[in-house]
Amino acid sequence: MTKFILHGGVKNSDYSNSQKFFNEITKGVAHPIVLIVNFAAKKYLWPKIFIRQQEQFSQNTKKKINFISASDNPIIFSKQLKQANIIYLRGGRTSKLLKKLKRIKFADLIIGKVVVGSSAGANVLAKYGFSYIHQKIHHGLGILPVKVFPHYSKKQELAFQRLKNYREKLETIKLKEHEYKIIKIPN
């Protein structure tokens, strides 16, 4: 079973009061090895974000976790995906993340794992996603046959309807900031 957790994202990386979310990520995983994928952010920020993500996990879950920072090298990154049992795709620029994930057989390497997509991470897992930053629809990897709208608010309802009516009819998921949806797919 592959467990996907689509997260609506947060502004300013404020994950305070996110204990339920982080516990859901590690639930059922005896020895969590979390691969933190920061490809959607500017590269010079990756080390700082990696440290912040470790702190957020540690503050919100009691499990002992081993962390891996995703390598920009596709061969090393593929090996890291095999090693980890939790993949955490952080937010930022959807197009940057998508470009990096298309370099490898990402869908094949995540089977049987917990895969978390926050904001841009959710967009790339879905068939279609909505970019909060660019206010446009992105084509994702289509690993999940859904449309996803992170950072949803009532002010975004017209954009949500545009996504919902875009191309084929698929489940369209609204995710407010800090909200998440779990989708389990049999292997």
C-alpha positions as CSV (number, residue, x, y, z in Angstrom):
1,M,0.0,0.0,0.0
2,T,1.3,3.4,-0.9
3,K,-0.1,6.1,1.4
4,F,-0.3,9.7,0.0
5,I,-0.8,12.7,2.2
6,L,-1.7,15.8,0.3
7,H,-1.2,18.9,2.4
8,G,-2.6,22.4,1.7
9,G,0.7,24.1,2.5
10,V,1.5,26.9,5.0
11,K,2.8,30.4,4.7
12,N,6.2,31.1,6.3
13,S,6.7,27.4,7.1
14,D,4.6,27.8,10.3
15,Y,3.9,24.2,11.3
16,S,3.1,25.0,14.9
17,N,0.1,23.0,16.2
18,S,0.7,20.4,13.4
19,Q,1.1,17.4,15.7
20,K,-1.8,15.5,14.1
21,F,-0.3,16.0,10.6
22,F,3.2,14.8,11.6
23,N,1.9,11.9,13.6
24,E,-0.1,10.8,10.5
25,I,3.0,10.9,8.4
26,T,4.9,8.5,10.7
27,K,1.9,6.4,11.7
28,G,2.5,2.7,11.1
29,V,6.2,3.3,10.3
30,A,8.4,1.5,12.9
31,H,11.7,3.1,12.0
32,P,11.0,6.3,9.9
33,I,13.6,7.3,7.4
34,V,12.3,10.6,5.9
35,L,13.7,11.9,2.7
36,I,13.1,15.7,2.6
37,V,12.8,17.0,-1.0
38,N,13.4,20.7,-1.2
39,F,13.7,20.9,-5.0
40,A,10.8,23.4,-5.2
41,A,12.9,26.0,-3.3
42,K,15.9,27.9,-4.3
43,K,19.0,25.7,-3.9
44,Y,20.9,27.9,-1.5
45,L,18.0,27.6,0.9
46,W,18.0,23.8,0.9
47,P,20.3,23.3,4.0
48,K,18.3,25.8,6.1
49,I,15.0,24.3,5.1
50,F,16.3,20.8,5.8
51,I,17.2,21.8,9.4
52,R,13.8,23.6,9.8
53,Q,11.9,20.4,8.6
54,Q,13.9,18.2,11.1
55,E,12.9,20.6,13.9
56,Q,9.3,20.6,12.8
57,F,9.1,16.8,12.8
58,S,10.9,16.6,16.2
59,Q,8.6,19.2,17.8
60,N,5.4,17.4,16.5
61,T,6.2,13.7,16.9
62,K,7.8,11.6,19.5
63,K,9.3,9.0,17.1
64,K,13.0,8.7,16.5
65,I,13.5,9.7,12.9
66,N,16.4,9.5,10.5
67,F,16.4,12.3,8.0
68,I,18.0,12.5,4.5
69,S,18.3,15.6,2.4
70,A,17.5,14.9,-1.2
71,S,20.4,15.1,-3.5
72,D,20.3,17.2,-6.7
73,N,22.1,14.3,-8.5
74,P,19.4,12.1,-10.1
75,I,21.4,8.8,-9.5
76,I,21.9,9.6,-5.8
77,F,18.3,10.8,-5.5
78,S,17.0,7.6,-6.9
79,K,19.1,5.6,-4.3
80,Q,17.8,7.9,-1.5
81,L,14.2,7.2,-2.7
82,K,14.8,3.4,-2.4
83,Q,16.3,3.9,1.1
84,A,13.6,6.1,2.6
85,N,10.2,4.9,3.7
86,I,8.7,8.4,3.9
87,I,9.1,10.9,1.1
88,Y,8.3,14.6,2.0
89,L,7.9,16.9,-1.1
90,R,7.9,20.4,0.2
91,G,6.3,23.4,-1.3
92,G,7.6,26.2,-3.4
93,R,7.7,26.4,-7.2
94,T,5.7,23.5,-8.7
95,S,7.6,23.8,-12.1
96,K,11.0,23.5,-10.4
97,L,9.9,20.4,-8.4
98,L,8.3,18.8,-11.5
99,K,11.4,19.3,-13.6
100,K,13.6,17.5,-11.1
101,L,11.1,14.6,-10.5
102,K,10.8,14.0,-14.3
103,R,14.5,13.2,-14.5
104,I,13.9,9.8,-12.8
105,K,11.3,7.1,-12.6
106,F,9.8,8.7,-9.5
107,A,6.4,6.9,-9.6
108,D,8.2,3.5,-9.6
109,L,10.5,4.4,-6.7
110,I,7.7,5.5,-4.3
111,I,5.6,2.3,-4.3
112,G,4.9,1.0,-0.8
113,K,6.0,4.2,0.9
114,V,4.4,7.2,2.6
115,V,4.5,10.1,0.2
116,V,3.7,13.6,1.5
117,G,3.1,16.4,-0.9
118,S,2.7,19.9,0.6
119,S,1.5,22.7,-1.7
120,A,3.7,22.3,-4.8
121,G,4.4,18.8,-3.6
122,A,0.7,18.0,-3.8
123,N,0.5,19.6,-7.2
124,V,3.1,17.3,-8.7
125,L,1.5,14.2,-7.3
126,A,-1.9,15.1,-8.8
127,K,-2.8,15.0,-12.5
128,Y,-3.6,18.7,-12.3
129,G,-2.8,21.2,-9.5
130,F,-3.3,24.9,-9.0
131,S,-0.3,27.2,-8.3
132,Y,-0.9,29.6,-5.5
133,I,2.1,31.7,-6.5
134,H,1.4,31.9,-10.2
135,Q,-2.4,31.6,-10.1
136,K,-2.4,29.0,-12.8
137,I,-3.1,25.3,-13.5
138,H,-0.1,23.0,-13.6
139,H,0.0,19.5,-15.1
140,G,1.4,17.2,-12.5
141,L,2.9,13.7,-12.8
142,G,-0.6,12.2,-12.6
143,I,0.4,9.7,-10.0
144,L,-2.9,10.4,-8.3
145,P,-6.0,10.7,-10.6
146,V,-7.1,13.9,-8.9
147,K,-7.0,17.7,-9.2
148,V,-5.7,19.5,-6.2
149,F,-6.0,23.1,-5.0
150,P,-3.5,23.9,-2.2
151,H,-3.8,27.2,-0.1
152,Y,-7.5,27.2,-0.8
153,S,-9.6,30.1,0.6
154,K,-13.1,31.4,-0.2
155,K,-11.4,34.2,-2.2
156,Q,-10.0,31.6,-4.5
157,E,-13.4,30.0,-5.4
158,L,-13.4,31.2,-9.0
159,A,-10.0,29.7,-9.5
160,F,-11.1,26.5,-7.9
161,Q,-14.0,26.3,-10.3
162,R,-11.7,26.8,-13.2
163,L,-9.5,23.9,-12.0
164,K,-12.6,21.7,-11.4
165,N,-13.9,22.3,-14.9
166,Y,-10.4,21.9,-16.5
167,R,-10.2,19.0,-19.0
168,E,-11.6,15.7,-17.7
169,K,-13.8,15.2,-14.7
170,L,-11.7,14.1,-11.7
171,E,-12.1,14.4,-8.0
172,T,-11.1,18.0,-7.2
173,I,-9.6,18.5,-3.7
174,K,-9.7,21.8,-1.9
175,L,-7.0,22.1,0.7
176,K,-6.9,25.0,3.0
177,E,-3.6,25.8,4.7
178,H,-2.7,23.2,7.3
179,E,-5.4,20.8,6.0
180,Y,-4.5,17.4,4.5
181,K,-6.1,14.5,2.7
182,I,-5.0,10.9,2.8
183,I,-5.2,8.7,-0.3
184,K,-4.2,5.0,-0.1
185,I,-3.4,3.2,-3.3
186,P,-2.8,-0.6,-3.4
187,N,0.5,-1.7,-4.8
